[in-house]
């Protein structure tokens, strides 16, 4: 938006901004919806009359009227501020209460630097879909539920933890070995395991079976007979190839006869 000018009037800085393009009533409602981010203790005015809304989303369903305004505490300037949109008009009015001398003494450039970013963001919101406001209550409830689940898991782990006299059972082949950690005693339960001698004999039999199942190594191929570096005398010598005949020479061209001498004419002009 473009700042047309500002001036002080009864403790308020009054200013007018021109919109880049003319907008519809629905686009103005989207701008008011987006302006909620820059206000606290908000009050909505329609045709200079305040209305009550149950939620922020109700702004988007306000019936068309001559004007709509939003007022409240500015979160940027920290002073009361009012923005009024006019239907079928391409400008808005903005008012800020002069709570200190710094605001009262602002020139055109200083006032524009403070307020223009706010009104530009509101104008851009006219051309965008309204962004729903985050719900803080749902986030708090999810946090509480997560804490309760965490406590329940910790309680379940403590209840399922073993006592000091825990027992460890290991499965060793066909037998079982039970160790009592708490009393420091080790008890081996008899099982169907074989004695040490039987285990040694079975190991030897396994080795013998493996040795018998191994295939014999494949013998290497016979070495090739060495060849003499010298050529035997009985080997036939290759026949010599006949020489390639040369092409016939071309006959020389006959000599070009010399031109006959021309006889000089004795005719003279007087």
C-alpha positions as CSV (number, residue, x, y, z in Angstrom):
1,X,0.0,0.0,0.0
2,X,1.0,3.6,-0.5
3,X,0.9,6.1,2.4
4,X,-0.9,9.2,1.3
5,X,-0.1,11.1,4.5
6,X,-0.5,11.3,8.3
7,X,-1.3,14.0,10.9
8,X,-2.1,14.3,14.6
9,X,-5.7,14.8,15.7
10,X,-6.8,14.8,19.4
11,X,-4.0,12.5,20.5
12,X,-4.3,10.1,17.5
13,X,-2.1,9.8,14.4
14,X,-4.5,9.6,11.5
15,X,-3.2,8.2,8.2
16,X,-4.6,7.0,4.8
17,X,-3.2,4.2,2.7
18,X,-4.1,3.5,-0.9
19,X,-4.7,-0.1,-2.1
20,X,-2.8,-1.4,-5.1
21,X,-6.0,-2.7,-6.6
22,X,-9.7,-2.4,-5.8
23,X,-10.9,-5.4,-3.8
24,X,-14.2,-7.2,-3.1
25,X,-15.9,-7.5,0.3
26,X,-14.7,-11.1,0.7
27,X,-11.1,-10.0,0.2
28,X,-11.6,-7.3,2.9
29,X,-12.8,-10.0,5.3
30,X,-9.7,-12.1,4.5
31,X,-7.6,-9.0,5.4
32,X,-9.4,-8.5,8.7
33,X,-8.9,-12.2,9.4
34,X,-5.2,-11.9,8.8
35,X,-5.0,-8.7,10.9
36,X,-5.7,-10.7,14.1
37,X,-2.0,-11.6,14.1
38,X,-1.1,-7.9,14.8
39,X,-3.7,-7.1,17.5
40,X,-4.5,-8.1,21.1
41,X,-7.9,-7.5,22.8
42,X,-9.6,-7.3,19.4
43,X,-12.9,-5.6,18.7
44,X,-14.6,-5.8,15.2
45,X,-16.7,-3.0,13.9
46,X,-19.3,-3.2,11.1
47,X,-20.7,0.2,9.9
48,X,-19.2,1.8,13.1
49,X,-21.0,-0.7,15.3
50,X,-19.2,-3.4,17.4
51,X,-20.2,-7.0,16.9
52,X,-19.5,-10.1,18.9
53,X,-17.9,-13.1,17.3
54,X,-17.6,-16.6,18.8
55,X,-14.4,-17.4,16.9
56,X,-11.9,-15.8,14.5
57,X,-13.3,-17.8,11.6
58,X,-16.7,-16.1,12.0
59,X,-15.1,-13.0,10.4
60,X,-15.2,-14.7,7.0
61,X,-19.0,-15.0,7.2
62,X,-19.9,-11.4,8.0
63,X,-22.6,-10.0,5.7
64,X,-21.6,-7.3,3.2
65,X,-21.9,-3.8,4.6
66,X,-20.4,-0.3,4.0
67,X,-17.3,-0.7,6.1
68,X,-15.6,-3.0,8.5
69,X,-12.9,-2.2,11.0
70,X,-10.6,-4.0,13.5
71,X,-9.4,-2.3,16.7
72,X,-7.2,-3.4,19.6
73,X,-3.7,-3.2,21.1
74,X,-1.0,-3.3,18.5
75,X,1.6,-5.9,19.1
76,X,4.1,-3.9,17.1
77,X,3.6,-0.4,18.2
78,X,2.4,-1.3,21.7
79,X,-0.4,1.3,21.4
80,X,-4.1,1.2,20.5
81,X,-4.6,1.0,16.8
82,X,-7.7,1.0,14.4
83,X,-7.8,-0.1,10.8
84,X,-11.0,0.6,8.8
85,X,-11.8,-0.9,5.3
86,X,-14.4,0.8,3.1
87,X,-16.5,-1.2,0.7
88,X,-16.2,-0.2,-3.0
89,X,-13.4,2.2,-2.1
90,X,-9.7,1.6,-2.8
91,X,-8.2,3.1,0.4
92,X,-8.2,2.4,4.2
93,X,-7.8,4.6,7.2
94,X,-5.4,3.7,10.0
95,X,-5.2,5.4,13.4
96,X,-2.6,5.0,16.2
97,X,-2.9,6.7,19.6
98,X,0.1,9.0,20.4
99,X,1.1,7.5,23.7
100,X,4.6,9.0,23.7
101,X,6.5,11.8,22.0
102,X,8.4,9.4,19.7
103,X,5.2,8.6,17.8
104,X,4.1,12.2,17.8
105,X,7.3,13.4,16.3
106,X,7.6,10.9,13.5
107,X,7.9,12.3,10.0
108,X,6.6,10.7,6.8
109,X,9.5,8.3,6.3
110,X,9.6,7.2,10.0
111,X,5.9,6.6,10.2
112,X,5.9,4.7,6.9
113,X,8.7,2.4,8.1
114,X,6.8,1.4,11.2
115,X,3.3,1.0,9.7
116,X,3.8,0.1,6.1
117,X,5.0,-3.5,6.8
118,X,1.8,-4.2,8.7
119,X,-0.6,-2.9,6.0
120,X,1.5,-4.6,3.2
121,X,1.1,-8.0,4.9
122,X,-2.6,-7.4,5.4
123,X,-3.0,-6.5,1.7
124,X,-1.2,-9.6,0.6
125,X,-3.6,-11.7,2.7
126,X,-6.4,-10.4,0.5
127,X,-5.1,-12.6,-2.3
128,X,-4.4,-15.8,-0.3
129,X,-6.5,-18.4,1.4
130,X,-7.1,-17.8,5.1
131,X,-4.7,-19.7,7.3
132,X,-6.4,-21.4,10.2
133,X,-5.2,-20.3,13.6
134,X,-3.3,-22.9,15.6
135,X,-5.2,-24.5,18.5
136,X,-3.2,-24.4,21.7
137,X,-5.6,-26.5,23.8
138,X,-5.2,-29.6,21.6
139,X,-1.4,-29.4,21.9
140,X,-1.7,-29.2,25.7
141,X,-4.0,-32.2,25.8
142,X,-1.6,-34.2,23.6
143,X,1.3,-33.4,25.9
144,X,-0.6,-34.5,28.9
145,X,-1.6,-37.8,27.3
146,X,2.0,-38.4,26.2
147,X,3.1,-37.9,29.8
148,X,0.6,-40.3,31.2
149,X,1.6,-43.0,28.6
150,X,5.2,-42.5,29.5
151,X,4.5,-42.9,33.2
152,X,2.4,-46.0,32.6
153,X,5.3,-47.6,30.6
154,X,7.8,-46.8,33.3
155,X,5.5,-48.4,36.0
156,X,5.0,-51.5,33.8
157,X,8.8,-51.9,33.4
158,X,9.3,-51.7,37.1
159,X,6.6,-54.3,37.8
160,X,8.1,-56.7,35.2
161,X,11.7,-56.3,36.4
162,X,13.2,-59.6,37.9
163,X,14.0,-60.0,41.7
164,X,17.5,-60.3,43.1
165,X,17.3,-64.1,43.2
166,X,16.8,-64.3,39.4
167,X,17.5,-67.6,37.7
168,X,19.2,-68.1,34.3
169,X,18.4,-71.1,32.1
170,X,20.4,-72.1,29.1
171,X,19.6,-74.7,26.6
172,X,22.7,-76.7,25.8
173,X,22.0,-79.4,23.2
174,X,19.7,-81.9,24.7
175,X,20.2,-80.9,28.4
176,X,19.5,-77.9,30.5
177,X,21.8,-76.0,32.9
178,X,20.3,-73.9,35.7
179,X,22.3,-71.2,37.5
180,X,21.1,-69.5,40.7
181,X,22.6,-66.0,40.7
182,X,21.2,-64.9,44.1
183,X,22.7,-67.8,46.3
184,X,26.0,-68.0,44.3
185,X,25.4,-71.7,43.6
186,X,25.6,-73.5,40.3
187,X,23.5,-76.6,39.8
188,X,23.6,-78.7,36.6
189,X,20.4,-80.6,35.9
190,X,20.9,-84.1,34.5
191,X,19.7,-84.4,30.9
192,X,20.1,-86.7,28.0
193,X,23.6,-85.3,27.1
194,X,26.3,-87.9,26.2
195,X,29.4,-88.5,28.3
196,X,32.7,-87.0,27.2
197,X,34.1,-90.3,25.8
198,X,31.0,-90.8,23.6
199,X,31.4,-87.3,22.4
200,X,35.0,-87.8,21.5
201,X,34.2,-91.1,19.6
202,X,31.4,-89.4,17.7
203,X,33.8,-86.5,16.7
204,X,36.3,-89.0,15.4
205,X,33.7,-90.8,13.3
206,X,32.5,-87.5,11.9
207,X,36.1,-86.6,10.9
208,X,36.5,-90.0,9.2
209,X,33.2,-89.6,7.3
210,X,34.3,-86.2,6.1
211,X,37.7,-87.5,5.0
212,X,36.1,-90.3,3.0
213,X,33.6,-87.9,1.3
214,X,36.4,-85.7,0.1
215,X,37.0,-86.2,-3.6
216,X,40.6,-87.0,-4.8
217,X,42.5,-84.2,-6.4
218,X,42.5,-83.9,-10.2
219,X,46.0,-84.7,-11.6
220,X,47.6,-81.9,-13.6
221,X,47.7,-82.2,-17.5
222,X,50.9,-83.7,-19.1
223,X,53.5,-81.2,-20.0
224,X,53.8,-80.3,-23.7
225,X,56.9,-81.6,-25.6
226,X,59.6,-78.9,-26.1
227,X,60.1,-77.7,-29.6
228,X,63.5,-77.2,-31.2
229,X,64.4,-73.7,-32.0
230,X,66.2,-74.8,-35.2
231,X,64.3,-75.7,-38.3
232,X,64.8,-79.3,-39.6
233,X,66.7,-79.7,-42.8
234,X,64.0,-81.9,-44.3
235,X,61.4,-79.1,-44.1
236,X,60.5,-77.9,-47.6
237,X,61.3,-74.3,-48.3
238,X,58.5,-72.1,-49.5
239,X,58.5,-71.4,-53.2
240,X,59.6,-67.9,-54.2
241,X,56.9,-65.7,-55.6
242,X,57.4,-64.4,-59.1
243,X,58.1,-60.7,-59.4
244,X,55.3,-58.4,-60.3
245,X,55.6,-57.2,-63.9
246,X,55.9,-53.4,-64.4
247,X,53.2,-51.7,-66.4
248,X,54.1,-50.9,-70.0
249,X,55.6,-47.5,-70.5
250,X,53.5,-45.0,-72.4
251,X,54.6,-43.9,-75.9
252,X,56.0,-40.5,-76.1
253,X,53.8,-37.9,-77.8
254,X,54.9,-36.6,-81.2
255,X,56.6,-33.2,-81.2
256,X,54.5,-30.1,-81.8
257,X,55.6,-28.5,-85.2
258,X,56.9,-25.0,-85.0
259,X,54.7,-22.3,-86.6
260,X,55.7,-21.2,-90.1
261,X,57.2,-17.7,-90.3
262,X,54.9,-15.1,-91.5
263,X,56.0,-13.0,-94.5
264,X,56.0,-9.3,-93.9
265,X,53.8,-7.3,-96.2
266,X,55.5,-4.7,-98.3
267,X,52.3,-2.6,-98.7
268,X,52.6,0.8,-97.3
269,X,50.1,3.6,-96.8
270,X,51.1,7.1,-97.9
